[in-house]
Amino acid sequence: MKIWICPKMCIFLHSKNYTIYEFMASSDQILALIKSHMSGDDERFRLIAAQIAAAESKAGHKVVSSSIKQELNAKPVLSVRMRRVNAVNAELSEMVLEVDKGFVMKDLVSPSSVTDKVNRVIREYHHKEKLAEYRLQNRRKLLLAGPSGTGKTMTASVIANEVRLPLYVVLMEKVVTKFMGETSLKLSKIFDLIAQEPGVYLFDEFDAIGTQRGLDNEVGEQRRILNSFLQFMERDDSDSIIISATNSVESLDKALFRRFDEVINYQLPSPQEIEALILRQMDGFLPASICLEMIIPLFDKMSHAEITLVCRDVMKESLLMDKIVDYELISSVVAQRYLAYAN
């Protein structure tokens, strides 16, 4: 499907029979459609396109509405695709996944304390040869710490996209085992891959191996696993970027911190960040008359990921129930989300 844009008019070209249709679409919808497509946000693209189809149906443009729906239903596309890393070792392919990176720097809604550090990592990578001339190395071992859903995984995707490296996620549940020596052996193979295949490697849920060595409930094998990881980190001089993410920085062994070039702390979004997330996610759905000052407090203490989910649910409810997005609708969806937590 191809879409051409002209002022206040969208020309829809059906990919099979090349029948041309014309229909009216608001400038907000057109811009939101373009933004969602350019950012690779397939779900939001489809929601906005479905909203346009519903509006055209109401206006009596049944052919246009039907054609849009037909195109949307033709080839379902996953917004995030994953595939096993192509490794000779079959065991390694079960532990590491290559993930499509769909985010860029402007997608990261975070305070300057986060974005400045991320920008610095990206800038140093692009100038690593210049730094090497002075025997300096770019920042490439990062520890991301903060509550779940605040942007740590997105940051890994942003960095991978901005430096044009593949993004690999290390599946910690596949790495850590109860058998003596097995986890350290798996970590050794992963660090061999890091050296051989340049990329951004995300060790998510890093708590699984990074817990403090002095904890009372710790066993000898856990100490050996952590010591092995520290040694692998110390020896690594590859061109890859290594990112460890944790929801509980307090539980991490203090010896870890000096192994990382940068520690970035994440927090729940501020009111300004909540507003930016709402405007970005529901662009094309929000009426001009809506009062954001009343809406923002509804999302208090929610993470970035939770706010995104609520906004998507609001858009779906608006489409399926033919409702205008207003305070009552948003409040209702937020209440449903909090009720789910209570259960």
N, C-alpha and C positions, 0 to 999 in steps of 0.2 A: 504494500500500500504506500502511495506517495501523496504528500499533502503540500499544496502550494498556498501561500498566504498573501492576501491583498487586503486593503483596509476594510475592516468589518465584514469580510466575506471569506469563507473557506471553501475551496474547490476540492472536492473529493474525487480521486480517480480510482475506480475499482481495478484491482490488479489482474482480474481475469478477463472481463469483457470490455474493459476500457470505456465504460459508460461514464460520462461526466455529469456530475450533479453540482448544484450550487445551493448553499444554504447560509443563513445568517448565524454568526456566532459572535459572542461578546469579545471585546479585545482582551479582557482578563482571562477568558477561557483559552483563547488562542495562545497568549503568552505562557499560561500555565502548561498547556499542552507541549509547547516547544521546550520549556524548561525541564519538564519531566522526561521528555525524550532525550535531551542532550545530557542529562545527568544519569541516564540509564535506569531510571526508576520506572520499571515496567508496570508495577501495580498502580501507581499513581496516574500514569499515562492512561491506563485502561479505565480508571475511575472517572477521569475528566472526559474521556471520549464517550463513556456511557452516559454522563450527564448531558453532553451535547446531543446524543442520540435521543434522550428522553425529552429534551427541549424541542427538538425537531418534530418528534411525534406529536407533542402538544400543539405545535404550530400547524399541524396537518400535513407535514412533509414526510409521509409514511415511507416512501421509497428510500429517501436519504437515511432515515432512522434505521430502516431494515438493513440497508447496505452497511452502515457503520457496525451494527450488531453482528452481521455476518462476518465481517473482517475480524472483529474482536474475538469471535468464537472459532475462527479458522485454525489457528495454530497457537495453542496455549504455550506461553513462554515463561520459564521460571526466571524470577528477577535475579536470583543468585544461582550459578551453576558451579558444581564442584566435580573434580575428577581425581582419581588416584594419581599420585606422582609416578612418573614413568621411571621406575627403578628396577635394576636387575634383581635385587633382593626382594622377593615376594613379601617377606615380613615387613620390610620398610614401607612398602606401598600401602600397608594396612595402618601405618602409624602417621603418615603425612598425606595431607590433601592439598591440592592446588585449588585455590579459590579465585573466581573472577573478581577483580578489583573494580568496583563501580563508583568510588567516591573520590572527589578532589578536594582541595583545601577549602574552598568556599562552602562545602557541605558540612564542615566541622563547626558546629555552634558551641563554642567554648570561650571562657575568658582569655585575656591576653597572656595570663600565666601559663596557659596550655598552648595556645596557637603560636606564641613567640618561640617556644622551645621546639615545636614541631617544624616550624619554618626554618629554624636554625639547622636541624637535622637534614632537611631537604637541601638547604643552601650549601652546607658543607659537603654533602654527597656530590652535588654538581661541580664542586671545585676541589674534589679530593686530590686530583693530580697536582694542583697548585700547592695544596697543603703538604703533599708528599715531598715537594721540592725543598721544603723546610723541615723535613723529617717529622711532620705532624700528621696525625690520622683523624679522619672525619669521625664524628659521633655515629656509632653504628650498633651499640649495645644499650638498649633502652629498657627501663622498668616503668610500666604504667600501672598506677595504683589508684583505686577508687571504687565507689559503689557500682554494682552491676547496672548496666544500661546507660552509663554516662559517657560513652564514646571511645572506650579503649580499643575495641576491635575495629571500629570505624577509622581510628587513627592509623592502625596498621595498614588498612586498605588505602587510606589517603597517601601515606608515605610510599607504598608500593606503586601506586598510580603516578605520583609526582616524580619519582625517580626512575620509572619505567622498568621495574623489576617484577617478576612473578611473585605472588603472595602464597606462601605455604603455611598451613595451620598444622601444628603438631598436636595430635590427639593424645592428651595426657592419660586418658583412661586406657589407652592401648599401650602406653609406654611403661607405666608403673605397674609392677606385679609383686606378688608376695614371695616369689622365689629368689633366693639369695644370688646376687650377682647378675640376674637377668636384666633388671632395669638399667644398670650401668652399661651393660653390653649394648642395649638398645640405644641409649644415649650416645654411645661411641659411634654407632652407625649413623645416627642422625647428624652428628657433628661432621662426620666424613662427607655426608651429603651437602651440608652447609658449605664446606670447603670446595666441593666439586661443582656445585650448581648454584651460582649466585642468585640470590633472591631475598625477599623479606620473609623471615621465619618467625611465626607467632607461637610462643608457648603460652597458650591460654590456661587459665586455672592453675597458675604456677605454684599455688599453695601446696599442690600435691607433692612437690619435691623440695620446695623452698622453706619449709617450716624450720623453726629454731632448733638447733641441735641440742639445746639444754632442756627441752620440755620433758616433764616427768613421764608422759605417756609415750615417749619416743623409744624406738628399739634400735639396735645396732645397725640393722640393714638400712633404715632411713638415714642414719648418719653417713653411711657409705655412699648412698645415692646422692645426697647433697654434696659431699666431698668430691664425688666424681664430676658432678655438674660444674662445680667451682673450678676444677682443674681443666675441664674442657673449655670453659669460658676464658680462662687465663691463657690457654694455648692458642685459641682461635685468632688467626690473623687473615681471615678470608675477606672477600669483597662483599659478603652478604651483610644484611642488617638483621640483628637478632633482637626480638622484642619479647619480653616476658610481661604478662598481665596478671594482676591479682586483685581480688576484692578486699583483701585483708592484709595491708602492709604491716600491721602490728605483729602478725604471726611469722613474718619472714626473718630468717637468720640475718643478723647484722653484718656478717661477713660478705653477704651478697652485694651490698650497696657499693662497695669500692670496685666491684667487677663491672658495674654499669657506667657508661659515659654520661648518661642523663637519667634522672628520675622525674617523672611527670605525674603530678597528683590531680585527680579528677574529683569534681564535686557535683551535687545535684544542681540543676540549672537555676540561675537567678531569674527574677521577674522579666528582665530584659531579654534573656535567652529564651524563656518560655514564649514570650511574644514573637520572637524571631522564628521559633519552631512552628508555632501555630500559623503564622503568615506563610511560611514556606510550605508546610504540609497541606494546608487547605486553600492554597492559592487557586482562584477560579471558582471556589465554592462559597467563600465568605461574602455576604452582601456588604455594601459600603456603609450601611446604617448600623452595623453591629458594633457594640461597645466593648473593645478589647480589655479595658480597665476592669470590667465586670467579669470577663472570662478568665483572665490570668490567675486570680486566686483559686479557681477551681482545680488547677493543676499543681498546687503547692505540694511539695515533698514527692513529686513524681520525677522519675528519671527521664532522660532524653528519649530512651527507647519506649517508655510507657506513654509519654506524650504523643509520640509518633503513632503508636498503636491506637490511642484514643481518637486522634484526628482521622485515621483511616476508618475507624468504626463509625465516626460521625458522618463521613462522606458516604459510606455504604448505606447507613440508615437513611440519609437524605435521598439517595437514589431509589432504594427499595420501597420506602414508605412514602415517597413523593412529598418530602417535608423540606421547608426552608431551613437552612442552617441558622439557628438563633440561640440565645442563651438557654432556653428551655431544653432544646435538643442536646446541646453540648453538656449541660448539667446532668441530663438523664443518662447519657453514655458514660460520663465520669462516675456517676453513682453506681452504675452497673459494674464498672471496673473495680471500684473499692469493695463492692459486695463480693466479687469473686475472690479478692484477697482474704476477706473475712472467713470465707468457706475453706 
